[in-house]
Amino acid sequence: MLQNRFLLNAAKIIAVLVMIYLATKISFLLNPLLKMVHILLIPMIFSGFFYYSLRPLVNYFAHRKVNRSLAILFVYFVLTALIALLGMVIWPILLDQVQTLTDNLPSLIEGFRSQVEQLQHNRFLSMFASGRSDWSTRLSGYLDNSVQAITDYVSQSLVMLSNFFLVAATVPIIVYYLLKEGERLPGILLHFVPRAYRKEGRNMLSDMDAALSGYIVGRIIVTSILSVMLYVGFLLVHLPYALLLAVISFLFNLIPYIGQFIGAVPVLIVAFIDSPAKALWILVIMTAIQIIEGNVISPHVYGMKLDIHPLTTILVLLIGGDLLGLVGILAAIPIYMLLKILILYVYRLFFEEKVEELVD
């Protein structure tokens, strides 16, 4: 009986592989569908992000007997007013810092080389390097290559958002209907599930919704608090381009685990160019803030840490970045969480008992 079961499972696997092989032979039929998915993916990712970000506010007003449509429009109005206010106050400063940084980039690279040369002549540090090693040339070369790599990567990511007007026009509409009709979506999806599995399907959708909501809302709260603390710390040590670097840190800190390290690199480089002592102060400030985040802020916001191994996070982020650039990096963890929940439910429903029987 075990041999027959093994042959049956092997036949199923072979059938799946044959189907995949045949699908590769008719890729010309799938290309239009894949292109459509590629066009719609970015608006849907942004729509999901704003949906889970705004839903707590809409639910707050809806639970107080405010018409849901009016609550959504009020939240839209407040958000638009807040963006306009921040734009008037912050945007000119941010734009000026971006322009200044762009204009001063060659001199900053030269300043970096100068600081490295001074460290190279330090008696204490020179003991750790051979006399022939030229720190200045090599580190400056690394910096040049890093700047070029970052520029190319950002350019590739912006290509993914080239159809900006499509995103700007569709996302608010999609988010509006998600906020208004989102509660009905699980019921609609369950109509496609056989009756015998609808209870498990309902639980799976509930777990997916809770995971996405907790992750997105929690990440925004934690990252916002971190960015404000970083900005205050940058101002205290008179770090150049403080607002711009705080915004960059905010974007990178949306990525769990590795985002904080990537975001620290440009901050430390700018601080080091200004003075090595300032770079040490910035390192102390950022380390202290990360300790506060890990031991005080995140436990209160999330209730528990993400159930994702750091190595898994890195692999998922690499795959997401390779497929969709910056947008893929931001969406990689939520997509992984959904797939993980889906696979666990499918395993429990269809494979867990069979695996236990084989083991026994």
C-alpha positions in Angstrom: 0.0 0.0 0.0 2.8 2.4 0.8 4.4 1.6 -2.5 1.2 2.4 -4.4 0.8 5.7 -2.4 4.4 6.6 -3.3 3.8 5.9 -7.0 0.6 7.9 -6.9 2.4 10.9 -5.3 5.3 10.6 -7.8 2.8 10.6 -10.7 1.2 13.8 -9.3 4.6 15.5 -9.1 5.5 14.4 -12.6 2.1 15.7 -13.9 2.8 19.1 -12.2 6.3 19.3 -13.8 4.9 18.4 -17.2 2.3 21.2 -16.8 5.0 23.7 -15.9 7.1 22.6 -18.9 4.1 22.9 -21.3 3.4 26.4 -19.8 6.9 27.5 -20.8 6.2 26.4 -24.4 3.1 28.7 -24.7 4.7 31.7 -22.9 3.7 33.9 -25.9 0.1 33.4 -24.8 0.8 34.3 -21.2 2.9 37.4 -22.0 -0.1 39.7 -22.4 -1.5 38.5 -19.0 1.8 38.9 -17.3 2.2 42.4 -18.7 -1.3 43.3 -17.4 -0.4 41.9 -14.0 2.9 43.9 -14.1 1.0 47.1 -14.8 -1.6 46.6 -12.1 0.8 45.3 -9.5 2.3 48.6 -8.4 -1.1 50.4 -8.0 -2.3 47.4 -6.0 0.7 47.4 -3.7 0.3 51.1 -3.0 -3.4 50.7 -2.5 -2.9 47.9 0.0 -0.4 50.0 1.9 -2.7 53.0 2.2 -5.7 50.8 2.9 -4.2 49.3 6.0 -2.7 52.6 7.0 -6.0 54.5 6.8 -8.4 51.7 7.9 -7.9 52.2 11.6 -8.9 55.9 11.3 -12.0 55.1 9.1 -13.1 52.4 11.5 -12.7 54.8 14.5 -15.2 57.2 13.0 -17.4 54.4 11.7 -17.7 52.9 15.1 -19.0 56.3 16.3 -22.0 56.1 14.0 -20.4 58.3 11.3 -21.4 57.3 7.8 -18.5 55.3 6.4 -18.3 57.2 3.1 -18.2 60.5 5.0 -15.6 59.1 7.3 -13.4 58.1 4.3 -13.8 61.5 2.7 -13.0 63.2 6.0 -9.8 61.1 6.4 -8.9 62.0 2.8 -9.4 65.7 3.5 -7.3 65.6 6.7 -4.6 63.6 4.9 -4.5 66.0 2.0 -4.4 69.0 4.3 -1.6 67.4 6.3 0.4 66.6 3.1 -0.1 70.2 1.9 1.0 71.6 5.2 4.1 69.4 5.3 4.8 70.3 1.7 4.7 74.0 2.5 6.9 73.7 5.6 9.2 70.8 4.8 9.4 70.5 1.0 11.3 73.7 0.4 13.9 72.7 3.0 14.1 69.2 1.6 14.4 70.3 -2.0 17.1 72.8 -1.0 19.1 70.1 0.8 18.7 67.7 -2.2 20.0 70.4 -4.6 22.8 71.3 -2.3 23.9 67.7 -1.9 23.8 67.1 -5.6 25.9 70.2 -6.3 28.4 69.4 -3.6 28.7 65.7 -4.4 32.2 66.0 -6.0 33.5 68.1 -3.1 32.0 65.6 -0.6 33.9 62.8 -2.3 37.0 64.8 -2.2 36.3 65.6 1.5 35.9 61.9 2.2 39.3 61.2 0.5 40.9 64.0 2.6 39.5 62.6 5.9 40.8 59.1 5.0 44.2 60.5 4.2 44.4 62.2 7.6 43.4 58.9 9.3 46.0 57.1 7.2 48.8 59.3 8.8 47.5 58.5 12.3 50.2 56.5 14.1 47.7 54.3 15.9 45.6 53.4 12.8 48.7 53.0 10.6 49.8 50.0 12.7 46.8 48.0 11.4 47.6 48.5 7.7 50.6 47.8 5.6 52.7 50.7 4.4 51.8 50.2 0.8 48.1 50.2 1.3 46.5 53.4 0.1 43.3 53.8 2.1 42.4 57.1 0.4 42.4 55.7 -3.2 40.7 52.5 -2.4 38.0 53.8 -0.1 37.3 56.7 -2.4 37.0 54.2 -5.3 34.5 52.3 -3.2 32.6 55.5 -2.5 32.5 56.4 -6.2 31.3 52.9 -7.1 28.6 53.0 -4.3 27.3 56.4 -5.5 27.1 55.1 -9.1 25.4 51.9 -8.0 22.9 53.8 -5.9 22.2 56.2 -8.7 21.6 53.3 -11.2 19.4 51.4 -8.7 17.3 54.5 -8.0 16.9 55.2 -11.7 15.8 51.6 -12.3 13.3 51.8 -9.4 11.9 55.1 -10.8 11.4 53.4 -14.2 9.0 51.0 -12.4 7.1 54.1 -11.3 7.3 55.9 -14.7 3.6 55.7 -15.2 3.1 58.1 -12.2 -0.2 59.5 -13.4 -1.7 56.0 -13.6 -0.7 55.3 -10.0 -1.8 58.8 -8.8 -5.2 58.5 -10.5 -6.1 54.9 -9.6 -4.7 54.4 -6.1 -7.1 56.9 -4.3 -10.1 55.4 -6.1 -9.0 51.8 -5.3 -8.3 52.7 -1.6 -11.7 54.5 -1.4 -13.6 51.3 -2.5 -11.4 49.1 -0.3 -12.2 51.2 2.7 -15.9 51.3 1.9 -16.4 47.7 0.7 -13.4 45.9 2.2 -15.4 44.2 4.9 -17.3 42.3 2.2 -14.2 41.1 0.4 -13.7 37.9 2.5 -17.3 36.9 1.9 -16.9 37.4 -1.9 -13.7 35.4 -2.0 -15.2 32.5 0.1 -17.8 32.0 -2.7 -15.0 30.5 -4.7 -14.1 28.1 -1.9 -15.9 24.7 -1.6 -18.3 24.6 1.3 -16.3 22.0 3.2 -13.4 24.3 3.4 -15.1 27.7 4.0 -14.5 27.7 7.7 -10.8 27.2 7.2 -10.8 29.7 4.4 -12.5 32.3 6.6 -9.9 31.7 9.3 -7.0 32.0 6.8 -8.3 35.3 5.4 -8.7 36.6 8.9 -5.1 35.6 9.8 -3.8 37.2 6.5 -5.7 40.4 7.3 -4.4 40.6 10.9 -0.9 39.9 9.7 -0.9 42.6 7.1 -2.6 45.1 9.3 -0.3 44.6 12.2 2.8 44.7 10.0 2.0 47.7 7.9 0.5 49.9 10.7 3.2 48.8 13.2 6.0 49.5 10.7 4.7 53.0 9.9 4.4 53.9 13.6 7.8 52.5 14.6 9.6 54.0 11.6 7.9 57.4 12.1 9.0 57.5 15.8 12.6 56.4 14.8 12.8 59.1 12.1 11.8 61.9 14.5 14.3 60.7 17.1 17.0 60.5 14.4 16.2 64.0 13.1 16.4 65.4 16.6 19.7 63.6 17.1 21.1 64.9 13.8 20.1 68.5 14.7 21.8 68.1 18.1 25.2 67.3 16.5 24.6 69.8 13.7 24.8 67.2 11.0 24.6 68.6 7.4 21.5 67.7 5.4 19.7 66.5 8.6 16.2 66.5 7.2 17.2 64.8 3.9 19.1 62.1 5.8 16.2 61.6 8.2 13.8 61.1 5.3 16.3 58.6 3.7 16.5 56.8 7.1 12.7 56.7 7.2 12.4 55.0 3.8 15.1 52.4 4.6 13.7 51.7 8.1 10.5 50.6 6.5 12.5 47.5 5.6 12.9 45.3 8.7 16.2 44.1 10.1 18.6 45.3 7.3 17.0 48.6 6.6 18.5 50.3 9.6 22.0 49.2 8.6 21.5 50.4 5.0 20.1 53.7 6.1 22.9 54.3 8.5 25.5 54.2 5.7 24.8 57.5 4.0 24.4 59.2 7.4 27.8 58.0 8.6 29.5 58.9 5.4 28.2 62.5 5.5 29.1 62.7 9.2 32.6 61.3 8.6 33.2 63.9 5.8 32.3 66.6 8.2 34.6 65.1 10.9 35.4 61.6 12.2 34.4 62.7 15.7 30.9 63.7 14.5 30.7 60.2 12.8 31.4 58.6 16.2 28.6 60.8 17.8 26.2 59.8 15.1 27.1 56.1 15.6 26.4 56.4 19.3 23.1 58.2 18.7 21.9 55.7 16.1 22.9 52.7 18.3 21.1 54.2 21.3 17.9 54.8 19.2 18.0 51.3 17.8 18.3 49.9 21.3 15.3 51.9 22.4 13.4 50.8 19.3 14.2 47.1 19.9 13.5 47.0 23.6 10.8 49.7 24.2 9.0 50.8 21.0 8.6 47.7 18.9 7.4 45.4 21.8 4.7 48.0 22.6 3.7 48.5 19.0 3.8 44.9 17.7 3.2 43.0 21.0 5.8 40.5 19.7 8.6 40.5 17.1 7.9 39.4 13.6 8.0 35.6 13.3 10.5 35.8 10.4 14.1 34.6 10.7 16.6 37.4 9.7 18.2 35.1 7.1 14.8 34.5 5.5 14.1 38.2 5.5 17.4 38.9 3.7 16.6 36.3 1.0 13.0 37.5 0.6 14.2 41.1 0.2 16.9 40.1 -2.3 14.2 38.4 -4.4 11.8 41.3 -4.2 14.5 43.8 -5.0 15.6 41.8 -8.1 12.0 41.5 -9.4 10.6 45.0 -8.6 13.4 47.2 -7.4 12.6 49.5 -4.4 8.8 48.7 -4.6 9.6 45.0 -4.5 11.8 45.4 -1.4 9.0 47.2 0.4 6.4 44.6 -0.6 8.5 41.5 -0.2 7.8 40.9 3.5 4.0 41.3 3.3 3.8 39.0 0.3 6.0 36.5 2.1 3.7 36.6 5.1 0.6 36.0 2.9 2.3 33.0 1.2 3.4 31.6 4.5 -0.1 31.6 5.9 -1.6 30.2 2.7 1.0 27.3 2.6 0.5 26.5 6.3 -3.3 26.2 5.8 -3.0 24.2 2.7 -0.5 21.9 4.4 -2.8 21.4 7.4 -5.9 20.7 5.2 -4.4 18.4 2.6 -1.0 17.1 3.7 -0.6 17.0 7.4 -2.5 13.8 8.0 -0.9 12.0 5.1 2.6 13.0 6.3 1.8 11.7 9.8 0.6 8.4 8.4 3.8 8.0 6.4 5.9 8.8 9.5 3.9 6.4 11.6 
